[in-house]
């Protein structure tokens, strides 16, 4: 594998973002015990699991070199997160509501921003405007981070 400037730059970005997400996830874990009752009553594990499968499948379709299905699955994931946010807001959970709202919306919201950026970058790749391997690295990172976020925020909450 030849390391281009784009791959090296993306590797440095991913390293920095990994530290950032690590700190966000640690904050959720630190405040976990104080926010479990709210989380268990408001999170929708079955639906979020379906959207998680879509995001994981998007990594597979990208690996197979199929940009359109990758982007479509990523959009489905983002719509699912939007649905989750709407349900939480309707049940009175907001970012300023308490520790759960603050940490949940921060951790997942930052991930949503990264996923949306990844989809935009994949769109540019489909038009030949960006280096596909570097953007693929970013999308795999977004997918991997969600696996950790999903495990900590959703699965661990219901254990």
trRosetta pair geometry for C-beta under 8 A, 3 or more apart (Angstrom, degrees):
i j d omega theta_ij theta_ji phi_ij phi_ji
3 7 5.2 -128 -150 83 64 127
3 8 5.6 74 168 -57 109 94
4 7 4.9 98 50 8 74 99
4 8 7.0 -139 94 -2 39 88
4 131 6.7 -143 89 -155 148 158
4 133 7.5 111 28 69 121 129
4 134 7.4 -89 74 -53 112 112
5 8 5.7 -56 -145 40 32 111
5 9 6.0 33 156 -19 67 108
6 9 5.8 -55 -145 39 27 111
6 10 6.2 25 156 -16 63 108
6 130 7.9 147 -147 -178 141 79
6 131 4.1 77 126 46 171 155
6 133 7.2 113 100 73 118 90
6 134 3.9 -98 148 -47 103 148
7 10 5.7 -55 -144 40 30 109
7 11 6.2 36 154 -24 64 105
7 131 7.6 -102 -46 127 71 141
7 133 5.9 -24 -81 115 107 114
7 134 5.3 -131 -79 -86 50 86
7 137 6.7 118 -136 -24 74 152
8 11 5.6 -52 -149 32 31 115
8 12 6.6 30 153 -18 63 103
9 12 5.8 -54 -152 34 32 110
9 13 6.5 32 151 -17 65 105
9 134 7.1 15 67 -144 92 136
10 13 5.5 -52 -147 38 36 113
10 14 6.1 37 154 -20 68 105
10 134 4.1 170 -29 -161 144 90
10 135 7.7 -127 -107 -62 147 30
10 137 4.8 108 133 78 136 134
10 138 5.9 -101 -155 -52 117 91
11 14 5.7 -53 -144 37 29 111
11 15 6.4 35 153 -22 63 104
11 137 7.0 -59 -70 167 64 154
12 15 5.6 -50 -149 32 31 114
12 16 6.6 28 154 -15 63 105
13 16 5.9 -58 -152 39 31 108
13 17 6.1 25 154 -14 67 111
13 138 7.4 -11 96 -98 128 102
14 17 5.6 -56 -139 44 31 109
14 18 6.1 42 155 -31 64 103
14 137 6.5 -93 -47 147 145 106
14 138 6.9 -145 -75 -101 104 59
14 141 4.8 -134 -130 -96 112 152
15 18 5.7 -50 -149 26 27 116
15 19 7.0 27 153 -15 59 100
16 19 6.0 -54 -159 33 34 109
16 20 6.6 34 146 -19 65 107
17 20 5.2 -51 -148 37 39 117
17 21 6.2 35 155 -16 70 103
17 114 7.3 112 -164 -111 140 136
17 141 6.9 75 88 158 133 139
17 145 7.9 -65 138 -73 108 145
18 21 6.0 -54 -144 40 29 105
18 22 6.2 36 153 -25 63 107
18 141 7.6 -99 -68 -154 90 115
18 145 7.9 -143 -109 -87 63 106
19 22 5.5 -52 -147 33 30 118
19 23 6.6 29 155 -18 63 103
20 23 6.0 -59 -156 34 29 108
20 24 6.6 26 150 -16 64 107
20 110 7.7 -139 139 169 114 148
21 24 5.4 -53 -146 38 38 113
21 25 6.1 35 157 -17 70 106
21 110 7.3 -172 -98 110 78 130
21 111 7.6 74 -119 -79 116 89
21 145 5.2 -84 -152 -139 165 121
21 148 7.5 99 147 80 123 136
21 149 7.7 -82 -167 -61 114 103
22 25 6.0 -57 -146 39 27 107
22 26 6.3 31 153 -21 62 107
23 26 5.6 -51 -146 35 32 115
23 27 6.6 35 154 -22 63 101
24 27 5.8 -54 -155 31 32 111
24 28 6.8 31 149 -17 64 101
24 106 6.3 -152 -148 128 109 102
24 107 4.8 148 154 -105 113 78
24 110 6.2 -117 -106 42 166 150
25 28 5.6 -49 -152 34 38 112
25 29 6.4 38 150 -18 67 104
25 107 6.4 95 -83 -131 56 127
25 148 6.3 -38 -103 139 157 115
25 149 6.7 -122 -95 -93 108 66
25 152 5.6 99 -157 48 105 170
26 29 5.5 -54 -147 38 34 112
26 30 6.1 40 153 -26 67 105
27 30 5.5 -49 -144 32 32 116
27 31 6.5 8 163 2 65 108
27 103 5.8 -161 121 -124 96 108
27 106 7.6 -31 90 91 137 139
27 107 7.7 -168 70 -65 101 107
28 31 6.5 -72 -148 50 26 93
28 32 6.4 60 148 -69 63 86
28 103 4.4 143 -102 168 72 125
28 104 7.4 96 -121 -74 115 47
28 107 5.2 -2 -53 -47 134 150
28 152 6.2 100 98 137 131 124
28 153 6.3 -48 174 -86 153 87
29 32 5.3 -18 -152 -28 34 123
29 152 6.4 -70 -69 -162 94 125
31 34 5.4 -62 -173 47 72 111
31 35 5.7 42 137 -7 94 119
31 99 4.5 -147 175 180 132 127
31 100 7.8 -161 129 -70 114 46
31 103 5.4 -178 65 -41 133 151
32 35 6.4 -89 -149 47 25 93
32 36 6.4 47 163 -60 69 92
32 156 7.6 -44 -145 120 142 122
32 157 7.9 -141 -155 -92 101 78
33 36 6.2 -24 -144 -16 30 116
34 99 5.1 40 102 52 116 157
34 100 7.9 -149 105 -46 74 80
35 38 5.4 -55 -170 45 71 112
35 39 5.6 73 134 -28 88 107
35 98 6.7 161 -111 121 98 108
35 99 4.5 -127 -64 95 117 101
35 100 3.2 156 -165 -68 120 87
35 103 6.7 -162 9 39 169 125
35 104 7.8 -162 156 -34 146 104
36 39 5.5 -61 -143 39 32 112
36 40 6.0 27 166 -17 71 108
36 100 7.9 -168 -34 -87 17 122
36 157 6.4 176 -135 -145 78 81
37 40 6.3 -55 -142 37 25 105
37 41 6.4 15 160 -11 60 115
38 41 6.1 -71 -152 42 26 106
38 42 6.0 -10 166 5 66 123
38 93 6.5 131 176 -106 113 117
38 97 7.8 158 -153 120 151 123
38 98 6.5 165 -42 73 165 134
38 100 4.1 -163 83 26 131 161
38 101 7.4 -71 147 -37 149 77
39 42 6.5 -84 -142 47 22 92
39 43 5.5 9 -180 -17 70 119
39 100 5.2 -152 -54 -141 85 130
39 104 7.1 168 -104 -73 98 131
39 153 7.7 -141 -149 -174 132 70
39 157 4.7 -105 131 -148 131 138
40 43 7.0 -43 -111 30 19 101
40 157 5.9 -168 -74 160 73 101
40 158 6.6 134 -119 -93 89 65
41 91 8.0 -173 126 162 94 144
42 87 7.6 156 -177 125 82 95
42 88 5.6 74 165 -118 124 80
42 91 5.3 -180 -124 91 105 149
42 93 5.2 74 -163 -29 166 148
42 100 7.9 120 42 138 133 141
43 48 7.1 -36 178 -5 94 146
43 84 7.7 10 -142 -155 65 112
43 88 8.0 12 -87 -84 51 107
43 153 7.7 173 -114 147 149 88
43 154 6.0 -172 168 -119 144 78
43 157 6.3 73 29 95 154 153
43 158 7.8 -119 82 -52 128 106
44 47 4.6 2 132 35 118 112
44 48 5.8 132 89 -19 74 96
44 84 6.2 -147 40 -115 110 86
44 87 6.2 23 -23 93 133 162
45 48 5.9 -66 -138 45 26 107
45 49 6.0 35 161 -30 66 106
45 154 5.5 138 -112 -175 83 108
45 155 7.7 108 -135 -83 118 49
45 158 5.8 4 -71 -38 152 155
46 49 5.7 -54 -151 28 27 115
46 50 7.0 28 153 -19 61 100
47 50 5.7 -51 -157 30 37 112
47 51 6.7 29 150 -11 68 104
47 80 6.6 -176 153 -155 94 104
47 83 7.0 -98 153 106 141 130
47 84 7.2 177 100 -77 119 91
48 51 5.6 -54 -148 42 39 109
48 52 6.1 48 149 -27 67 103
48 80 6.7 137 -113 157 51 118
48 84 6.0 53 -82 -86 104 136
48 150 7.1 177 146 -131 113 100
48 154 5.7 -150 101 -109 144 152
49 52 5.4 -51 -147 32 32 117
49 53 6.7 37 151 -21 63 99
49 154 7.7 -178 -64 145 76 150
50 53 5.7 -50 -155 30 33 112
50 54 6.9 37 146 -20 62 101
50 80 7.1 -163 87 -121 88 145
51 54 5.3 -45 -154 30 40 117
51 55 6.7 41 149 -18 66 99
51 76 6.6 -161 -130 133 79 84
51 77 5.0 120 179 -126 93 58
51 79 7.9 -153 -120 73 123 68
51 80 3.1 -166 -97 109 145 170
51 81 6.9 172 154 -42 156 65
51 84 8.0 -106 25 -32 157 120
52 55 5.7 -51 -151 35 36 110
52 56 6.4 33 151 -15 67 105
52 77 7.6 86 -85 -125 26 104
52 146 6.7 -178 -131 146 85 118
52 147 7.9 109 -165 -97 112 55
52 150 5.2 77 -113 -115 138 157
53 56 5.7 -54 -145 40 33 110
53 57 6.1 36 153 -22 65 107
54 57 5.7 -55 -146 37 28 113
54 58 6.6 37 151 -28 62 101
54 73 4.6 -171 178 -165 83 86
54 74 7.9 -178 139 -66 100 22
54 76 4.6 -107 -174 94 157 122
54 77 5.0 -166 95 -63 114 84
54 80 7.2 149 38 -11 139 143
55 58 5.5 -47 -154 24 34 116
55 59 7.3 39 148 -20 60 95
55 73 6.8 164 -88 145 28 100
55 74 6.9 71 -115 -107 70 56
55 77 4.3 76 -67 -99 94 147
55 115 7.6 -62 -123 -124 121 132
55 142 7.9 -116 -168 124 116 94
55 143 5.7 172 153 -121 96 82
55 146 5.5 -34 128 88 156 163
56 59 5.8 -47 -163 25 40 113
56 60 7.1 38 143 -15 65 101
56 143 6.3 118 -103 -163 47 114
56 147 7.5 80 -87 -78 105 100
57 60 5.4 -51 -156 35 43 114
57 61 6.3 39 149 -17 72 103
57 73 5.3 -134 88 -144 99 154
58 61 5.7 -51 -142 39 36 108
58 62 6.3 39 155 -21 65 104
58 69 7.5 -166 -117 129 65 74
58 70 4.7 97 -163 -149 83 63
58 71 7.9 125 -142 -38 117 15
58 73 3.7 -167 -72 92 96 124
58 74 5.0 102 -133 -54 161 77
58 77 7.1 -76 -12 -18 141 132
58 139 7.3 -110 131 175 107 119
58 143 6.9 -161 76 -88 96 122
59 62 5.7 -53 -148 35 30 112
59 63 6.4 35 151 -22 63 105
59 70 8.0 95 -65 -131 18 101
59 139 6.9 173 -103 133 71 97
59 140 5.9 91 -135 -111 109 68
59 143 4.3 63 -64 -119 125 174
60 63 5.6 -53 -151 33 32 114
60 64 6.5 24 152 -12 65 107
61 64 5.6 -58 -149 42 35 109
61 66 4.6 -75 -178 69 90 108
61 69 4.3 -120 -160 97 154 113
61 70 4.5 -164 97 -68 111 76
61 73 6.4 140 22 7 140 140
62 65 7.5 53 -179 -70 34 20
62 66 7.3 -105 -82 57 27 61
62 67 7.3 55 -113 -98 71 51
62 70 4.4 82 -66 -110 83 143
62 122 7.8 -88 -108 -120 118 128
62 136 5.7 162 161 -132 121 94
62 139 5.6 -179 -107 104 172 145
62 140 7.4 -144 89 -61 141 81
63 136 8.0 116 -83 -164 50 124
66 69 4.8 14 128 32 119 109
66 70 6.1 149 97 -23 69 93
67 70 5.4 -63 -147 38 33 116
67 71 6.1 29 160 -18 71 106
67 122 6.1 171 -154 176 98 101
67 125 6.4 -160 -118 97 138 108
67 126 4.7 170 134 -87 154 103
68 71 6.0 -55 -147 37 28 107
68 72 6.3 28 155 -19 64 108
68 126 7.5 95 -64 -119 66 140
69 72 5.4 -54 -142 39 35 113
69 73 6.1 33 160 -18 69 106
70 73 6.1 -58 -148 38 26 106
70 74 6.3 26 152 -18 62 109
70 122 6.3 -134 109 -162 118 150
70 139 7.2 19 177 -176 127 157
71 74 5.5 -56 -148 38 32 114
71 75 6.3 34 153 -21 66 104
71 119 5.8 104 -139 -147 81 89
71 122 5.4 -174 -82 111 96 132
71 123 6.7 91 -116 -71 140 75
71 126 7.4 -34 -37 -39 142 142
72 75 5.7 -53 -150 34 31 111
72 76 6.6 34 150 -20 63 103
73 76 5.5 -48 -149 33 35 115
73 77 6.6 41 150 -21 63 101
74 77 5.5 -50 -153 32 34 115
74 78 6.5 32 151 -16 66 103
74 115 6.3 -177 -166 -179 100 98
74 118 6.8 -134 -148 99 147 107
74 119 4.8 178 122 -87 139 108
74 122 7.2 133 15 30 160 154
74 139 7.8 -76 -86 -142 136 112
75 78 5.7 -53 -148 38 35 110
75 79 6.3 36 153 -19 66 105
75 119 6.6 106 -66 -133 73 149
76 79 5.7 -54 -147 38 31 112
76 80 6.4 36 151 -22 63 105
77 80 5.6 -57 -154 34 31 115
77 81 6.6 30 151 -18 65 101
77 115 6.5 -112 104 -172 123 149
77 146 8.0 -30 -170 -130 140 165
78 81 5.6 -49 -149 34 36 111
78 82 6.5 39 150 -19 65 103
78 112 6.5 108 -129 -149 84 90
78 115 5.8 -178 -78 116 98 126
78 116 6.3 95 -115 -77 141 82
78 119 7.2 -55 -29 -24 142 151
79 82 5.4 -51 -150 36 35 116
79 83 6.4 40 149 -22 65 102
80 83 5.5 -49 -149 33 34 114
80 84 6.5 37 151 -20 64 102
81 84 5.4 -50 -150 34 36 114
81 85 6.4 37 151 -19 66 103
81 108 6.6 -178 -148 167 116 114
81 112 5.2 -175 131 -98 158 116
81 115 7.8 133 -2 54 153 152
82 85 5.6 -51 -147 35 33 112
82 86 6.3 34 154 -20 65 105
83 86 5.7 -54 -148 35 31 112
83 87 6.4 30 154 -18 64 106
84 87 5.9 -57 -150 37 30 110
84 88 6.4 28 153 -17 65 107
84 108 7.8 -83 100 162 137 157
85 88 5.7 -58 -149 38 31 111
85 89 6.2 29 155 -18 67 107
85 105 7.6 84 -122 -115 101 94
86 89 5.8 -55 -145 38 30 110
86 90 6.2 29 156 -18 64 108
87 90 5.8 -56 -146 38 29 111
87 91 6.4 18 157 -10 64 109
88 91 5.9 -65 -148 43 30 102
88 93 4.1 -68 -180 71 90 117
88 94 7.9 150 133 -72 97 37
88 101 7.7 152 164 -116 124 86
88 104 7.6 -158 -143 117 160 143
89 92 7.8 80 -177 -47 29 10
89 93 6.8 -89 -76 68 30 66
89 94 6.3 61 -119 -87 74 77
92 97 6.7 121 146 -119 73 143
93 97 5.4 -126 -147 41 45 162
93 100 6.9 -61 -146 105 117 110
93 101 5.0 -173 -177 -91 79 103
93 104 7.6 -5 162 62 127 146
94 97 4.5 124 49 -33 70 103
94 101 5.3 38 85 -165 33 146
94 105 7.7 -4 175 -36 40 152
95 101 5.2 -170 -115 148 16 99
95 102 5.7 78 -175 -100 65 50
95 105 4.3 -87 -94 62 92 154
95 106 7.4 104 -139 -45 107 77
96 101 6.7 -47 38 109 20 136
96 102 7.2 63 -96 -75 28 90
97 100 7.4 -40 91 67 106 85
97 101 3.8 96 47 -11 100 156
97 102 7.8 -155 52 -33 63 73
98 101 5.4 96 49 16 61 101
98 102 6.9 -121 105 -4 30 97
99 102 5.7 -59 -142 40 29 111
99 103 6.0 12 168 -6 68 112
100 103 6.4 -65 -141 45 24 97
100 104 5.6 20 166 -17 65 118
101 104 6.0 -57 -132 41 21 108
101 105 5.9 8 173 -6 62 114
102 105 6.7 -68 -144 42 16 98
102 106 6.2 12 161 -16 58 116
103 106 5.8 -60 -143 39 28 111
103 107 6.0 20 165 -13 67 111
104 107 6.4 -62 -145 40 23 102
104 108 6.0 -4 170 7 63 116
104 153 6.5 116 -122 -150 80 124
105 108 6.4 -61 -128 53 25 95
105 109 5.0 31 169 -28 64 123
106 109 5.9 -52 -125 39 16 111
106 110 6.3 17 167 -18 57 107
107 110 6.4 -60 -153 33 21 105
107 111 6.8 16 151 -13 58 109
107 149 5.9 166 154 -135 111 111
107 153 6.4 179 98 -72 142 134
108 111 5.4 -56 -152 39 37 114
108 112 6.3 44 149 -25 69 101
108 149 6.5 134 -91 174 69 136
108 153 6.8 127 -58 -165 106 177
109 112 5.4 -47 -146 31 34 113
109 113 6.6 38 153 -20 63 99
110 113 5.6 -48 -153 32 35 114
110 114 6.6 35 149 -17 64 104
111 114 5.6 -55 -152 38 36 112
111 115 6.2 36 151 -20 69 105
111 142 7.3 126 -163 -156 79 80
111 145 6.1 -168 -119 118 106 120
111 146 6.1 119 -171 -86 138 79
111 149 5.7 -46 -60 -36 157 170
112 115 5.6 -53 -145 37 32 111
112 116 6.2 33 155 -19 66 105
113 116 5.8 -54 -147 37 29 110
113 117 6.3 29 153 -17 63 107
114 117 5.7 -54 -147 39 31 112
114 118 6.2 36 152 -23 64 106
114 141 8.0 -94 171 108 133 99
114 142 5.1 -177 131 -111 108 102
114 145 7.2 14 89 61 156 152
115 118 5.5 -52 -148 34 32 116
115 119 6.5 33 153 -20 64 101
115 142 5.3 134 -90 -174 65 134
115 146 7.6 52 -72 -62 121 127
116 119 5.8 -51 -150 33 32 111
116 120 6.6 34 150 -18 63 103
117 120 5.6 -53 -151 35 35 113
117 121 6.3 33 152 -17 67 106
118 121 5.6 -55 -147 39 32 110
118 122 6.2 34 153 -20 66 104
118 135 7.5 136 -151 -174 69 85
118 138 5.6 -169 -112 126 95 105
118 139 4.9 126 -169 -96 125 72
118 142 4.8 -69 -43 -24 158 158
119 122 5.5 -50 -145 36 33 113
119 123 6.5 42 151 -24 62 100
120 123 5.5 -51 -157 29 33 117
120 124 6.9 32 147 -17 63 100
121 124 5.5 -50 -153 34 38 112
121 125 6.6 43 146 -22 66 100
121 130 6.2 -61 -167 62 82 168
121 135 4.6 -170 143 -135 115 117
121 138 6.4 10 82 77 158 147
121 139 7.8 -151 81 -55 116 94
122 125 5.3 -47 -150 31 38 116
122 126 6.6 42 151 -24 65 99
122 135 6.1 161 -80 154 56 130
122 139 6.4 60 -67 -73 117 135
123 126 5.7 -50 -152 29 33 112
123 127 7.0 16 153 -4 63 105
124 127 6.0 -66 -154 45 36 101
124 129 4.2 -83 -176 70 89 117
124 130 4.5 60 116 -5 115 116
124 135 7.5 -172 71 -91 99 155
125 128 7.5 43 -177 -74 35 21
125 129 7.2 -99 -73 51 23 71
125 130 5.1 -64 -77 65 68 97
125 131 7.8 -41 -110 88 95 19
125 132 4.9 101 -154 -99 122 75
125 135 5.0 -138 -58 60 131 157
130 134 7.2 -106 161 68 100 109
130 135 5.5 81 118 -43 128 131
131 134 4.5 56 91 15 110 112
131 135 6.8 159 86 -10 58 90
132 135 5.9 -66 -145 43 32 106
132 136 5.9 37 158 -25 69 107
133 136 5.5 -52 -144 34 31 115
133 137 6.7 39 153 -24 62 99
134 137 5.7 -47 -157 26 34 115
134 138 6.9 33 147 -17 62 101
135 138 5.4 -49 -154 33 40 114
135 139 6.5 40 149 -19 69 102
136 139 5.6 -53 -146 37 35 110
136 140 6.3 36 155 -18 67 104
137 140 5.9 -56 -149 37 29 110
137 141 6.4 33 150 -22 63 106
138 141 5.5 -54 -153 34 32 115
138 142 6.5 35 150 -21 66 102
139 142 5.5 -47 -148 32 36 113
139 143 6.5 36 151 -17 64 104
140 143 5.6 -53 -149 38 34 113
140 144 6.2 34 153 -19 67 106
141 144 5.7 -55 -144 38 30 109
141 145 6.2 32 157 -21 65 105
142 145 6.0 -53 -147 34 27 111
142 146 6.6 29 153 -21 61 105
143 146 5.9 -56 -154 32 31 111
143 147 6.9 38 149 -25 63 99
144 147 5.6 -45 -157 23 37 115
144 148 7.1 31 150 -11 64 101
145 148 5.9 -59 -160 38 38 108
145 149 6.1 35 148 -17 72 109
146 149 5.3 -54 -139 43 37 111
146 150 5.7 40 159 -22 71 107
147 150 6.0 -53 -143 38 23 111
147 151 6.3 24 155 -19 59 109
148 151 5.7 -56 -146 37 29 111
148 152 6.2 15 161 -9 66 111
149 152 6.2 -64 -143 44 26 101
149 153 5.5 -1 172 4 68 120
150 153 6.6 -59 -119 50 19 93
150 154 5.1 -27 -166 30 60 121
150 155 6.5 56 140 -13 71 101
151 154 7.3 -29 -74 54 7 81
151 155 4.9 -34 -143 39 45 127
151 156 6.4 59 151 -28 61 98
152 155 7.6 22 -17 50 13 86
152 156 5.3 -13 -146 14 35 135
153 156 7.3 63 5 42 10 99
153 157 6.5 -4 162 -24 37 122
154 157 6.0 -69 -155 29 18 114
154 158 6.9 -7 163 -1 58 111
155 158 6.3 -75 -155 43 30 98
155 159 6.7 41 151 -41 67 102
156 159 5.6 -40 -148 9 38 120
